[in-house]
């Protein structure tokens, strides 16, 4: 069996200790992943944040732009017509703009969630074209979506400047 080398310290922030209720656990883990995703993008120089290091064209600023749209769609009811387009930030948007917009979307989503205590209730959002998912599904979906893209961001950031950890 080959040996592996383990770094002694990667700068990781461990998952949070949350309250014991289901909603506290879900929200705590989601906020942890949200912070991880934003931290991977924040402060990356402009050309590198837009540079695709993989054949799919995925880049850091595009990932965070996509997560912003997912937050807004799920919790605020924004309608999205082209999900693939959400993986690209507008050329005029700086890294700071995209990070600020993401943090604002998270803050607004948390404002909606602060009033929710029944995980089986629908997300209260102004969207008439289809029923809202229940809060449990929405939180679980955002944990999955944010975790997946935070993992992508981990790899892209390491390729840019060697930064690892959360």
C-alpha positions in Angstrom: 0.0 0.0 0.0 1.5 3.4 -1.0 2.2 5.8 1.8 0.5 9.2 1.7 1.9 12.5 2.9 -0.4 14.6 5.1 0.2 18.2 5.7 0.2 19.1 9.4 -1.8 22.2 9.0 -3.9 23.3 6.0 -5.6 26.3 7.5 -8.9 24.3 7.7 -11.8 25.7 9.7 -13.7 22.7 11.0 -17.5 22.4 10.6 -19.4 24.3 13.2 -20.9 23.0 16.3 -24.5 23.8 15.9 -27.5 23.6 18.1 -29.3 20.2 18.3 -32.4 21.0 16.3 -32.6 19.9 12.7 -33.0 23.5 11.4 -29.9 24.6 13.5 -27.8 21.8 12.1 -28.9 22.5 8.5 -28.5 26.2 8.7 -25.1 26.0 10.5 -23.7 23.6 7.9 -25.0 25.8 5.0 -23.5 28.9 6.4 -20.2 27.1 6.9 -20.2 26.1 3.2 -21.3 29.6 2.1 -18.4 31.1 4.0 -16.0 28.6 2.5 -17.2 29.3 -1.1 -16.9 33.1 -0.7 -13.5 32.9 1.0 -12.1 30.9 -2.0 -13.0 33.7 -4.4 -12.5 36.8 -2.2 -9.2 38.6 -3.0 -8.2 36.5 -6.0 -6.7 38.8 -8.7 -9.0 39.6 -11.5 -7.4 37.7 -14.4 -7.0 34.5 -12.4 -10.5 34.6 -11.0 -11.9 34.5 -14.5 -9.4 32.0 -15.9 -10.7 28.6 -16.7 -8.2 26.0 -15.5 -10.3 23.0 -16.7 -11.8 22.2 -20.1 -15.3 22.9 -19.0 -14.5 26.6 -18.6 -15.3 26.6 -14.9 -13.7 29.6 -13.1 -13.9 31.0 -9.6 -15.9 34.1 -10.2 -18.4 32.1 -12.4 -18.9 29.5 -9.6 -19.8 32.2 -7.1 -22.0 34.0 -9.6 -23.9 30.7 -10.1 -24.2 30.2 -6.3 -25.7 33.7 -6.0 -28.3 32.9 -8.5 -29.1 29.6 -6.8 -29.6 31.4 -3.5 -31.8 34.0 -5.0 -33.9 31.5 -7.0 -34.4 29.1 -4.1 -35.0 31.6 -1.2 -36.1 34.8 -2.9 -38.1 33.4 -5.9 -36.0 34.8 -8.8 -36.8 33.2 -12.1 -33.9 31.7 -14.1 -34.2 31.0 -17.8 -30.7 29.9 -18.6 -28.9 28.1 -15.8 -25.7 27.5 -17.8 -25.3 31.3 -18.3 -25.2 31.8 -14.5 -21.7 30.2 -14.5 -20.3 33.4 -16.1 -20.0 36.7 -14.4 -20.5 39.8 -16.5 -17.3 41.3 -17.8 -17.9 44.5 -15.9 -18.3 42.7 -12.6 -15.1 42.7 -10.4 -14.3 39.9 -8.0 -15.3 42.2 -5.2 -18.7 42.9 -6.9 -19.5 39.2 -7.2 -18.4 38.4 -3.7 -20.5 41.3 -2.3 -23.5 40.3 -4.4 -23.2 36.7 -3.1 -22.9 37.8 0.5 -26.0 40.1 0.0 -28.0 37.2 -1.5 -27.0 35.0 1.5 -28.0 37.7 4.0 -31.4 38.2 2.3 -31.9 34.4 2.2 -31.1 34.2 5.9 -33.6 37.0 6.5 -36.2 34.7 4.9 -35.1 31.7 6.8 -35.0 33.5 10.2 -38.8 33.5 10.1 -39.1 29.8 9.3 -39.5 27.2 12.1 -41.4 24.4 10.3 -39.1 22.6 7.9 -42.1 21.0 6.2 -43.5 24.4 5.3 -42.9 25.9 1.9 -40.2 28.6 1.5 -42.1 31.9 1.7 -41.2 33.5 -1.6 -43.0 35.6 -4.2 -43.0 33.2 -7.1 -46.3 32.3 -8.7 -45.1 30.1 -11.7 -44.6 27.0 -9.5 -44.9 25.9 -5.9 -42.0 26.7 -3.6 -40.1 23.7 -2.2 -40.3 23.0 1.5 -37.7 24.5 3.7 -36.0 21.1 4.5 -35.6 20.4 0.8 -34.3 23.9 0.1 -31.7 23.8 2.9 -30.6 20.3 1.9 -30.4 21.3 -1.8 -28.3 24.4 -1.0 -26.0 22.4 1.2 -25.4 20.0 -1.7 -25.1 22.7 -4.3 -22.8 24.9 -2.2 -20.7 22.0 -1.0 -20.2 20.7 -4.5 -19.2 24.1 -5.9 -17.0 24.9 -2.9 -15.1 21.8 -3.7 -14.6 22.9 -7.2 -13.5 26.3 -5.9 -11.0 24.5 -3.6 -9.3 22.9 -6.6 -9.4 26.0 -8.8 -7.9 28.2 -6.0 -5.1 25.7 -5.4 -4.3 25.7 -9.1 -4.2 29.5 -9.0 -1.9 30.2 -6.0 -1.5 27.0 -4.0 -4.0 28.1 -1.3 -5.7 25.1 0.4 -8.0 24.6 3.3 -11.1 26.6 4.3 
